[in-house]
Amino acid sequence: MARQSLLRFQQRKSRSGCWPCLLVCADLAAYRQQWVRTARLMGACETMRTALGVVLNKTEQAERRRLRASLTAALGEARLAEEERAGRVLPEEDVIALALDEGSLAD
């Protein structure tokens, strides 16, 4: 469902619709323990969210903290920061491809 929504929002060039779908894809990647993919998607989501001026509510902030704690435990703080930076600078098309490619960036 997130994949289909992401593709539709991408076709419509709706960044405000894409970034929540990317968060769902990041959560799914974390569930699959695809830590590098998760970290890069999180970095890309943060860049897109900030550009749109979206503020996370308290529940969303708590969820991001929980996910970040899992990423830190899996990758370590330095590697997590490196992968988030890599995600922040990815071109939007590459971010979408990363979100849709469930087998990418095996850890």
PESULRA-V709747 format. One record per backbone hydrogen bond with DSSP energy under -0.5 kcal/mol. NH is the residue of the N-H (numbers start at 1). CO is the residue of the C=O. Records with the same first field share a line. If there is no record, write none. Layout:
NH: CO / CO
This chain:
5: 1
6: 2
7: 3
8: 4
9: 5
10: 6
11: 7
12: 8
13: 10
14: 9
15: 13
17: 14
18: 14
19: 15
21: 17
22: 18
23: 19
24: 20
25: 21
26: 22
27: 23
28: 24
29: 25
30: 26
31: 27
32: 28
33: 30
34: 29
35: 33
37: 105
38: 34
39: 35
40: 36
41: 37
42: 38
43: 39
44: 40
45: 41
46: 42
47: 43
48: 44
49: 45
50: 46
51: 47
52: 48
53: 49 / 50
54: 49
61: 57
62: 58
63: 59
64: 60
65: 61
66: 62
67: 63
68: 64
69: 65
70: 66
71: 67
72: 68
73: 69
74: 70
75: 71
76: 71 / 72
80: 76
81: 77
82: 78
83: 79
84: 80
85: 81
86: 82
87: 83
88: 84
89: 85
90: 87
94: 91
95: 91
96: 92
97: 93
98: 94
99: 95
100: 96
101: 97
102: 100
104: 101
